[in-house]
Amino acid sequence: MIAILNSKNKALQSAILTIAFYIVYYLLSLLGEYFDKTGPCNPGLGILLLMFLPIVTLALLIVNLINIILIKKNI
């Protein structure tokens, strides 16, 4: 895994890091749900983390688009 992350292929490195981020984020939401259960009228910590997932995804999309634009300006 470390050899793949050290590769010169930036697209592959970015894809692997993105997949790893979402796996860790999902595992944290499962862990949050385990420690702070969801009730009938209140969301637990795991559900709150999953509710923020679209916001986090949008933020990552904006950062990646800015990186792409800056890389194309340098070419």
BAKOL-792413 format. One record per residue: residue number from 0; residue in one letter; x, y, z of N, C-alpha, C, O in turn. Coordinates in steps of 0.02 Angstrom, whole numbers, padded with zeros to 5 digits. Each point is the difference from the previous one (the first is absolute). Layout:
BAKOL-792413
<pt n="NUM" res="A" n_xx="X" n_yy="Y" n_zz="Z" ca_xx="X" ca_yy="Y" ca_zz="Z" c_xx="X" c_yy="Y" c_zz="Z" o_xx="X" o_yy="Y" o_zz="Z"/>
...
end
This chain:
BAKOL-792413
<pt n="0" res="M" n_xx="00041" n_yy="-00060" n_zz="00000" ca_xx="-00041" ca_yy="00060" ca_zz="00000" c_xx="00043" c_yy="00063" c_zz="00000" o_xx="-00015" o_yy="00048" o_zz="-00035"/>
<pt n="1" res="I" n_xx="00069" n_yy="-00048" n_zz="00074" ca_xx="00044" ca_yy="00058" ca_zz="00003" c_xx="00034" c_yy="00011" c_zz="-00067" o_xx="00009" o_yy="00057" o_zz="-00021"/>
<pt n="2" res="A" n_xx="00009" n_yy="-00111" n_zz="-00014" ca_xx="00032" ca_yy="00007" ca_zz="-00065" c_xx="-00048" c_yy="00033" c_zz="-00050" o_xx="00022" o_yy="00038" o_zz="-00043"/>
<pt n="3" res="I" n_xx="-00086" n_yy="-00053" n_zz="00048" ca_xx="-00049" ca_yy="00030" ca_zz="-00045" c_xx="-00007" c_yy="00075" c_zz="00016" o_xx="-00005" o_yy="00040" o_zz="-00046"/>
<pt n="4" res="L" n_xx="00006" n_yy="-00022" n_zz="00110" ca_xx="-00007" ca_yy="00070" ca_zz="00019" c_xx="00062" c_yy="00040" c_zz="-00019" o_xx="-00005" o_yy="00061" o_zz="-00010"/>
<pt n="5" res="N" n_xx="00063" n_yy="-00093" n_zz="00004" ca_xx="00061" ca_yy="00035" ca_zz="-00020" c_xx="00010" c_yy="00001" c_zz="-00075" o_xx="00049" o_yy="00027" o_zz="-00025"/>
<pt n="6" res="S" n_xx="-00097" n_yy="-00056" n_zz="-00012" ca_xx="00008" ca_yy="-00001" ca_zz="-00073" c_xx="-00006" c_yy="00070" c_zz="-00029" o_xx="-00025" o_yy="00046" o_zz="00033"/>
<pt n="7" res="K" n_xx="00049" n_yy="-00039" n_zz="-00094" ca_xx="00000" ca_yy="00065" ca_zz="-00033" c_xx="-00067" c_yy="00015" c_zz="-00032" o_xx="-00011" o_yy="00056" o_zz="-00025"/>
<pt n="8" res="N" n_xx="-00035" n_yy="-00104" n_zz="00023" ca_xx="-00065" ca_yy="00009" ca_zz="-00029" c_xx="-00045" c_yy="00036" c_zz="00050" o_xx="-00026" o_yy="-00031" o_zz="00046"/>
<pt n="9" res="K" n_xx="00019" n_yy="00096" n_zz="-00054" ca_xx="-00038" ca_yy="00041" ca_zz="00048" c_xx="-00074" c_yy="-00016" c_zz="-00001" o_xx="-00033" o_yy="00005" o_zz="00052"/>
<pt n="10" res="A" n_xx="00005" n_yy="-00025" n_zz="-00109" ca_xx="-00071" ca_yy="-00016" ca_zz="-00004" c_xx="-00015" c_yy="-00063" c_zz="00041" o_xx="-00050" o_yy="-00002" o_zz="00036"/>
<pt n="11" res="L" n_xx="00093" n_yy="-00048" n_zz="-00042" ca_xx="-00009" ca_yy="-00061" ca_zz="00038" c_xx="00008" c_yy="00013" c_zz="00075" o_xx="-00038" o_yy="-00026" o_zz="00041"/>
<pt n="12" res="Q" n_xx="00087" n_yy="00066" n_zz="-00024" ca_xx="00012" ca_yy="00017" ca_zz="00070" c_xx="-00060" c_yy="00038" c_zz="00029" o_xx="-00022" o_yy="-00014" o_zz="00056"/>
<pt n="13" res="S" n_xx="-00006" n_yy="00061" n_zz="-00094" ca_xx="-00058" ca_yy="00037" ca_zz="00023" c_xx="-00061" c_yy="-00045" c_zz="00008" o_xx="-00038" o_yy="00007" o_zz="00048"/>
<pt n="14" res="A" n_xx="00029" n_yy="-00053" n_zz="-00095" ca_xx="-00057" ca_yy="-00046" ca_zz="00004" c_xx="00004" c_yy="-00045" c_zz="00061" o_xx="-00049" o_yy="-00011" o_zz="00035"/>
<pt n="15" res="I" n_xx="00109" n_yy="-00015" n_zz="-00022" ca_xx="00008" ca_yy="-00045" ca_zz="00058" c_xx="-00010" c_yy="00038" c_zz="00065" o_xx="-00032" o_yy="-00026" o_zz="00046"/>
<pt n="16" res="L" n_xx="00058" n_yy="00087" n_zz="-00042" ca_xx="-00009" ca_yy="00039" ca_zz="00061" c_xx="-00074" c_yy="00019" c_zz="00010" o_xx="-00024" o_yy="00001" o_zz="00057"/>
<pt n="17" res="T" n_xx="-00012" n_yy="00012" n_zz="-00111" ca_xx="-00071" ca_yy="00016" ca_zz="00005" c_xx="-00040" c_yy="-00060" c_zz="00024" o_xx="-00043" o_yy="00006" o_zz="00044"/>
<pt n="18" res="I" n_xx="00057" n_yy="-00064" n_zz="-00072" ca_xx="-00034" ca_yy="-00061" ca_zz="00022" c_xx="00016" c_yy="-00015" c_zz="00073" o_xx="-00045" o_yy="-00019" o_zz="00038"/>
<pt n="19" res="A" n_xx="00108" n_yy="00027" n_zz="-00019" ca_xx="00019" ca_yy="-00012" ca_zz="00070" c_xx="-00035" c_yy="00049" c_zz="00046" o_xx="-00021" o_yy="-00019" o_zz="00055"/>
<pt n="20" res="F" n_xx="00014" n_yy="00082" n_zz="-00076" ca_xx="-00035" ca_yy="00049" ca_zz="00041" c_xx="-00072" c_yy="-00020" c_zz="00012" o_xx="-00024" o_yy="00003" o_zz="00056"/>
<pt n="21" res="Y" n_xx="-00011" n_yy="-00023" n_zz="-00109" ca_xx="-00070" ca_yy="-00019" ca_zz="00008" c_xx="-00009" c_yy="-00063" c_zz="00041" o_xx="-00049" o_yy="-00006" o_zz="00037"/>
<pt n="22" res="I" n_xx="00095" n_yy="-00041" n_zz="-00042" ca_xx="-00003" ca_yy="-00060" ca_zz="00042" c_xx="00009" c_yy="00019" c_zz="00074" o_xx="-00038" o_yy="-00024" o_zz="00042"/>
<pt n="23" res="V" n_xx="00087" n_yy="00066" n_zz="-00028" ca_xx="00011" ca_yy="00022" ca_zz="00069" c_xx="-00059" c_yy="00040" c_zz="00026" o_xx="-00021" o_yy="-00008" o_zz="00058"/>
<pt n="24" res="Y" n_xx="-00007" n_yy="00051" n_zz="-00100" ca_xx="-00058" ca_yy="00041" ca_zz="00020" c_xx="-00060" c_yy="-00044" c_zz="00016" o_xx="-00035" o_yy="00012" o_zz="00050"/>
<pt n="25" res="Y" n_xx="00023" n_yy="-00063" n_zz="-00091" ca_xx="-00055" ca_yy="-00046" ca_zz="00013" c_xx="00012" c_yy="-00041" c_zz="00064" o_xx="-00046" o_yy="-00010" o_zz="00039"/>
<pt n="26" res="L" n_xx="00107" n_yy="-00012" n_zz="-00029" ca_xx="00016" ca_yy="-00037" ca_zz="00061" c_xx="-00009" c_yy="00044" c_zz="00062" o_xx="-00022" o_yy="-00024" o_zz="00052"/>
<pt n="27" res="L" n_xx="00041" n_yy="00088" n_zz="-00057" ca_xx="-00011" ca_yy="00046" ca_zz="00056" c_xx="-00074" c_yy="00010" c_zz="00014" o_xx="-00020" o_yy="00006" o_zz="00057"/>
<pt n="28" res="S" n_xx="-00021" n_yy="-00004" n_zz="-00110" ca_xx="-00072" ca_yy="00007" ca_zz="00012" c_xx="-00029" c_yy="-00063" c_zz="00032" o_xx="-00045" o_yy="00004" o_zz="00042"/>
<pt n="29" res="L" n_xx="00071" n_yy="-00062" n_zz="-00061" ca_xx="-00022" ca_yy="-00062" ca_zz="00034" c_xx="00021" c_yy="00000" c_zz="00073" o_xx="-00039" o_yy="-00020" o_zz="00043"/>
<pt n="30" res="L" n_xx="00099" n_yy="00041" n_zz="-00030" ca_xx="00025" ca_yy="00004" ca_zz="00069" c_xx="-00040" c_yy="00051" c_zz="00040" o_xx="-00017" o_yy="-00012" o_zz="00058"/>
<pt n="31" res="G" n_xx="00001" n_yy="00069" n_zz="-00089" ca_xx="-00041" ca_yy="00050" ca_zz="00034" c_xx="-00070" c_yy="-00026" c_zz="00015" o_xx="-00028" o_yy="00016" o_zz="00052"/>
<pt n="32" res="E" n_xx="00001" n_yy="-00055" n_zz="-00098" ca_xx="-00067" ca_yy="-00028" ca_zz="00012" c_xx="00003" c_yy="-00052" c_zz="00056" o_xx="-00048" o_yy="-00007" o_zz="00038"/>
<pt n="33" res="Y" n_xx="00103" n_yy="-00028" n_zz="-00033" ca_xx="00007" ca_yy="-00050" ca_zz="00053" c_xx="00002" c_yy="00033" c_zz="00069" o_xx="-00031" o_yy="-00025" o_zz="00047"/>
<pt n="34" res="F" n_xx="00066" n_yy="00081" n_zz="-00041" ca_xx="00007" ca_yy="00033" ca_zz="00065" c_xx="-00058" c_yy="00047" c_zz="00016" o_xx="-00017" o_yy="00009" o_zz="00058"/>
<pt n="35" res="D" n_xx="-00014" n_yy="00020" n_zz="-00109" ca_xx="-00055" ca_yy="00047" ca_zz="00011" c_xx="-00058" c_yy="-00022" c_zz="-00044" o_xx="-00007" o_yy="00023" o_zz="-00057"/>
<pt n="36" res="K" n_xx="-00035" n_yy="-00067" n_zz="00083" ca_xx="-00054" ca_yy="-00030" ca_zz="-00039" c_xx="-00052" c_yy="00051" c_zz="-00022" o_xx="-00011" o_yy="00051" o_zz="00033"/>
<pt n="37" res="T" n_xx="-00020" n_yy="-00066" n_zz="-00089" ca_xx="-00054" ca_yy="00041" ca_zz="-00026" c_xx="-00065" c_yy="-00019" c_zz="00036" o_xx="-00016" o_yy="-00059" o_zz="00007"/>
<pt n="38" res="G" n_xx="-00020" n_yy="00110" n_zz="00015" ca_xx="-00064" ca_yy="-00011" ca_zz="00032" c_xx="-00057" c_yy="00018" c_zz="-00047" o_xx="00012" o_yy="00018" o_zz="-00057"/>
<pt n="39" res="P" n_xx="-00074" n_yy="-00024" n_zz="00081" ca_xx="-00056" ca_yy="00016" ca_zz="-00043" c_xx="-00006" c_yy="00074" c_zz="-00019" o_xx="-00027" o_yy="00016" o_zz="-00052"/>
<pt n="40" res="C" n_xx="00052" n_yy="00027" n_zz="00094" ca_xx="-00007" ca_yy="00072" ca_zz="-00013" c_xx="00067" c_yy="00037" c_zz="-00005" o_xx="00001" o_yy="00060" o_zz="-00015"/>
<pt n="41" res="N" n_xx="00054" n_yy="-00095" n_zz="00025" ca_xx="00065" ca_yy="00034" ca_zz="-00005" c_xx="00049" c_yy="-00043" c_zz="-00039" o_xx="00005" o_yy="-00060" o_zz="00011"/>
<pt n="42" res="P" n_xx="00030" n_yy="00092" n_zz="-00058" ca_xx="00050" ca_yy="-00039" ca_zz="-00038" c_xx="00062" c_yy="-00012" c_zz="00043" o_xx="00020" o_yy="00042" o_zz="00039"/>
<pt n="43" res="G" n_xx="00009" n_yy="-00099" n_zz="-00049" ca_xx="00063" ca_yy="-00016" ca_zz="00035" c_xx="00059" c_yy="00031" c_zz="-00036" o_xx="-00008" o_yy="00031" o_zz="-00053"/>
<pt n="44" res="L" n_xx="00066" n_yy="-00041" n_zz="00081" ca_xx="00061" ca_yy="00029" ca_zz="-00029" c_xx="00014" c_yy="-00029" c_zz="-00070" o_xx="00022" o_yy="00036" o_zz="-00044"/>
<pt n="45" res="G" n_xx="-00034" n_yy="-00100" n_zz="00035" ca_xx="00012" ca_yy="-00031" ca_zz="-00065" c_xx="-00045" c_yy="00029" c_zz="-00054" o_xx="00023" o_yy="00012" o_zz="-00056"/>
<pt n="46" res="I" n_xx="-00086" n_yy="-00001" n_zz="00072" ca_xx="-00046" ca_yy="00030" ca_zz="-00048" c_xx="00019" c_yy="00072" c_zz="-00015" o_xx="-00004" o_yy="00022" o_zz="-00057"/>
<pt n="47" res="L" n_xx="00026" n_yy="00014" n_zz="00108" ca_xx="00022" ca_yy="00069" ca_zz="-00012" c_xx="00060" c_yy="00003" c_zz="-00046" o_xx="00005" o_yy="00043" o_zz="-00044"/>
<pt n="48" res="L" n_xx="00042" n_yy="-00090" n_zz="00053" ca_xx="00058" ca_yy="-00002" ca_zz="-00045" c_xx="-00022" c_yy="-00016" c_zz="-00071" o_xx="00027" o_yy="00029" o_zz="-00048"/>
<pt n="49" res="L" n_xx="-00075" n_yy="-00074" n_zz="00039" ca_xx="-00024" ca_yy="-00016" ca_zz="-00067" c_xx="-00039" c_yy="00059" c_zz="-00029" o_xx="-00001" o_yy="00008" o_zz="-00061"/>
<pt n="50" res="M" n_xx="-00032" n_yy="00032" n_zz="00103" ca_xx="-00036" ca_yy="00058" ca_zz="-00026" c_xx="00049" c_yy="00053" c_zz="-00026" o_xx="-00017" o_yy="00038" o_zz="-00045"/>
<pt n="51" res="F" n_xx="00077" n_yy="-00034" n_zz="00074" ca_xx="00050" ca_yy="00048" ca_zz="-00023" c_xx="00040" c_yy="-00026" c_zz="-00060" o_xx="00041" o_yy="00036" o_zz="-00027"/>
<pt n="52" res="L" n_xx="-00053" n_yy="-00098" n_zz="00007" ca_xx="00038" ca_yy="-00029" ca_zz="-00056" c_xx="-00008" c_yy="00039" c_zz="-00065" o_xx="00051" o_yy="00011" o_zz="-00034"/>
<pt n="53" res="P" n_xx="-00110" n_yy="00011" n_zz="00014" ca_xx="-00005" ca_yy="00041" ca_zz="-00062" c_xx="00039" c_yy="00065" c_zz="00004" o_xx="00028" o_yy="00022" o_zz="-00050"/>
<pt n="54" res="I" n_xx="-00025" n_yy="00009" n_zz="00109" ca_xx="00037" ca_yy="00062" ca_zz="00008" c_xx="00075" c_yy="-00013" c_zz="-00008" o_xx="00035" o_yy="00038" o_zz="-00032"/>
<pt n="55" res="V" n_xx="-00012" n_yy="-00092" n_zz="00063" ca_xx="00071" ca_yy="-00018" ca_zz="-00006" c_xx="00017" c_yy="-00017" c_zz="-00072" o_xx="00054" o_yy="00018" o_zz="-00025"/>
<pt n="56" res="T" n_xx="-00099" n_yy="-00054" n_zz="-00009" ca_xx="00012" ca_yy="-00018" ca_zz="-00070" c_xx="00004" c_yy="00062" c_zz="-00043" o_xx="00043" o_yy="00004" o_zz="-00044"/>
<pt n="57" res="L" n_xx="-00087" n_yy="00044" n_zz="00055" ca_xx="00001" ca_yy="00062" ca_zz="-00038" c_xx="00065" c_yy="00039" c_zz="00012" o_xx="00029" o_yy="00028" o_zz="-00046"/>
<pt n="58" res="A" n_xx="-00007" n_yy="-00027" n_zz="00108" ca_xx="00063" ca_yy="00035" ca_zz="00016" c_xx="00059" c_yy="-00034" c_zz="-00034" o_xx="00044" o_yy="00034" o_zz="-00027"/>
<pt n="59" res="L" n_xx="-00042" n_yy="-00101" n_zz="00026" ca_xx="00054" ca_yy="-00035" ca_zz="-00034" c_xx="-00003" c_yy="00011" c_zz="-00075" o_xx="00052" o_yy="00006" o_zz="-00033"/>
<pt n="60" res="L" n_xx="-00112" n_yy="-00002" n_zz="00005" ca_xx="-00008" ca_yy="00013" ca_zz="-00072" c_xx="00028" c_yy="00069" c_zz="-00017" o_xx="00035" o_yy="00007" o_zz="-00051"/>
<pt n="61" res="I" n_xx="-00050" n_yy="00043" n_zz="00091" ca_xx="00025" ca_yy="00067" ca_zz="-00012" c_xx="00076" c_yy="00002" c_zz="00004" o_xx="00032" o_yy="00032" o_zz="-00042"/>
<pt n="62" res="V" n_xx="-00004" n_yy="-00064" n_zz="00092" ca_xx="00073" ca_yy="-00002" ca_zz="00007" c_xx="00032" c_yy="-00034" c_zz="-00060" o_xx="00050" o_yy="00024" o_zz="-00026"/>
<pt n="63" res="N" n_xx="-00079" n_yy="-00080" n_zz="00004" ca_xx="00029" ca_yy="-00036" ca_zz="-00057" c_xx="-00007" c_yy="00041" c_zz="-00064" o_xx="00046" o_yy="00000" o_zz="-00042"/>
<pt n="64" res="L" n_xx="-00101" n_yy="00036" n_zz="00033" ca_xx="-00007" ca_yy="00042" ca_zz="-00059" c_xx="00050" c_yy="00057" c_zz="00000" o_xx="00028" o_yy="00017" o_zz="-00052"/>
<pt n="65" res="I" n_xx="-00016" n_yy="00013" n_zz="00110" ca_xx="00050" ca_yy="00053" ca_zz="00005" c_xx="00069" c_yy="-00028" c_zz="-00016" o_xx="00039" o_yy="00033" o_zz="-00035"/>
<pt n="66" res="N" n_xx="-00023" n_yy="-00093" n_zz="00059" ca_xx="00065" ca_yy="-00031" ca_zz="-00016" c_xx="00006" c_yy="-00013" c_zz="-00075" o_xx="00054" o_yy="00012" o_zz="-00028"/>
<pt n="67" res="I" n_xx="-00106" n_yy="-00035" n_zz="-00004" ca_xx="00002" ca_yy="-00013" ca_zz="-00072" c_xx="00011" c_yy="00065" c_zz="-00038" o_xx="00040" o_yy="00002" o_zz="-00047"/>
<pt n="68" res="I" n_xx="-00075" n_yy="00051" n_zz="00066" ca_xx="00008" ca_yy="00064" ca_zz="-00034" c_xx="00070" c_yy="00027" c_zz="00009" o_xx="00030" o_yy="00026" o_zz="-00048"/>
<pt n="69" res="L" n_xx="-00002" n_yy="-00032" n_zz="00108" ca_xx="00068" ca_yy="00025" ca_zz="00011" c_xx="00052" c_yy="-00041" c_zz="-00038" o_xx="00049" o_yy="00028" o_zz="-00024"/>
<pt n="70" res="I" n_xx="-00060" n_yy="-00093" n_zz="00018" ca_xx="00047" ca_yy="-00043" ca_zz="-00037" c_xx="-00003" c_yy="00017" c_zz="-00074" o_xx="00052" o_yy="00003" o_zz="-00033"/>
<pt n="71" res="K" n_xx="-00112" n_yy="00009" n_zz="00006" ca_xx="-00005" ca_yy="00017" ca_zz="-00071" c_xx="00029" c_yy="00068" c_zz="-00015" o_xx="00024" o_yy="00011" o_zz="-00056"/>
<pt n="72" res="K" n_xx="-00025" n_yy="00035" n_zz="00103" ca_xx="00031" ca_yy="00066" ca_zz="-00011" c_xx="00076" c_yy="-00006" c_zz="-00002" o_xx="00033" o_yy="00039" o_zz="-00035"/>
<pt n="73" res="N" n_xx="-00005" n_yy="-00088" n_zz="00071" ca_xx="00072" ca_yy="-00008" ca_zz="00001" c_xx="00027" c_yy="-00035" c_zz="-00063" o_xx="00059" o_yy="00005" o_zz="-00015"/>
<pt n="74" res="I" n_xx="-00103" n_yy="-00039" n_zz="-00022" ca_xx="00023" ca_yy="-00037" ca_zz="-00060" c_xx="00012" c_yy="00048" c_zz="-00057" o_xx="00019" o_yy="-00021" o_zz="-00054"/>
end
